[in-house]
Amino acid sequence: MATFGITKITGTLIESVDTTLTGETKELINADGTHSEATIVDSQFSFSVKGKGDLPAITLGGAAGEPDGVTGKVIITKITETQTNEDWQGFSYDGVAYTAAS
């Protein structure tokens, strides 16, 4: 059986979910100028969720509402609610998750 719809976050009318994982690369160079080691530090997820209907229980600065797979300390940074005469009530929110924080 095929699955239809957005499955990265719960909600009845979720239209889109975008997630991005970024990090800073630190490289260790040998005395002769060649590569020795590299590691990623300060990795973080950024995400945005867009949907229709009532805004879920999300608060600015809160720590809930992250999509599946996003880990770390979550902070909601932006919330938008929209209402027009021609469409359903809508919402969107953005957040950041610091993977090394707790």
Secondary structure, 3 states (H helix, E strand, C coil): CCCCCCCCCCCCCEEEEEEEEEEEEEEEECCCCCEEEEEEEEEEEEEEEEEECCCCCCCCCCCCCCCCCCCCEEEEEEEEEECCCCCCCEEEEEEEEECCCC
